[in-house]
Amino acid sequence: MALRKLLSRPLPEMPSEAPGIRSVAEQALATPQLVPVRLFWENLRALQPWWPVLAPLLLWYFVRTYQRERARYLAERAAA
């Protein structure tokens, strides 16, 4: 049913001139699949003044978590 509707529509008209790379990139960024990525990027850019505080904090958190997980893995491996 959906395929029939899709096939019954006429094709879009060809543009009079070839689109530039900028317009192609803008169209690609406007796709609904990239909306979450765009929102994440905009929110990240809004936090840019906090980057000097957040970057070391996140790095410390990730390293600490890695060390804990690695120690847990090694303990399980030694017990087995």
C-alpha positions as CSV (number, residue, x, y, z in Angstrom):
1,M,0.0,0.0,0.0
2,A,2.7,2.5,0.9
3,L,4.8,1.4,-2.1
4,R,1.8,2.0,-4.4
5,K,1.5,5.6,-3.0
6,L,5.2,6.1,-3.4
7,L,5.3,4.9,-7.0
8,S,2.2,6.9,-8.0
9,R,3.8,10.2,-7.1
10,P,5.6,12.1,-9.9
11,L,9.3,12.5,-9.7
12,P,10.6,15.9,-8.5
13,E,11.8,18.4,-11.0
14,M,15.5,18.5,-11.7
15,P,17.2,21.7,-10.5
16,S,18.3,24.2,-13.1
17,E,21.9,24.1,-11.8
18,A,24.0,21.7,-9.9
19,P,23.8,22.2,-6.1
20,G,27.0,23.3,-4.4
21,I,28.7,21.3,-1.7
22,R,27.3,23.7,1.0
23,S,23.7,23.1,0.0
24,V,24.3,19.4,-0.1
25,A,25.8,19.5,3.4
26,E,22.9,21.6,4.7
27,Q,20.4,19.1,3.2
28,A,22.2,16.2,4.8
29,L,22.2,18.0,8.2
30,A,18.5,18.7,7.9
31,T,17.6,15.0,7.7
32,P,15.5,13.7,10.6
33,Q,18.0,11.0,11.5
34,L,20.7,13.6,12.4
35,V,18.4,15.7,14.7
36,P,19.7,14.0,17.9
37,V,23.3,14.5,16.8
38,R,22.6,18.2,16.0
39,L,20.9,18.7,19.4
40,F,23.9,17.1,21.2
41,W,26.3,19.2,19.3
42,E,24.4,22.4,20.0
43,N,24.2,21.6,23.7
44,L,27.9,20.8,23.8
45,R,28.7,24.1,22.2
46,A,26.4,25.9,24.7
47,L,28.6,24.4,27.5
48,Q,31.8,25.6,25.9
49,P,32.6,28.0,28.8
50,W,32.5,25.0,31.1
51,W,34.9,22.9,29.1
52,P,38.0,23.7,31.2
53,V,36.1,22.3,34.3
54,L,34.1,19.5,32.6
55,A,36.9,18.0,30.5
56,P,39.3,17.1,33.4
57,L,36.3,16.0,35.6
58,L,35.0,13.7,32.9
59,L,38.5,12.4,32.2
60,W,39.0,11.7,35.9
61,Y,35.7,9.9,36.1
62,F,36.4,7.7,33.0
63,V,39.8,6.8,34.3
64,R,38.5,5.9,37.7
65,T,35.7,3.8,36.2
66,Y,38.1,2.0,33.9
67,Q,40.4,1.2,36.8
68,R,37.5,-0.2,38.9
69,E,36.2,-2.3,36.0
70,R,39.7,-3.5,35.2
71,A,40.3,-4.5,38.8
72,R,36.9,-6.3,38.9
73,Y,37.7,-8.2,35.7
74,L,41.1,-9.2,37.0
75,A,39.6,-10.4,40.3
76,E,37.0,-12.5,38.5
77,R,39.7,-13.9,36.2
78,A,41.9,-14.8,39.1
79,A,39.0,-16.5,40.9
80,A,38.2,-18.7,37.9
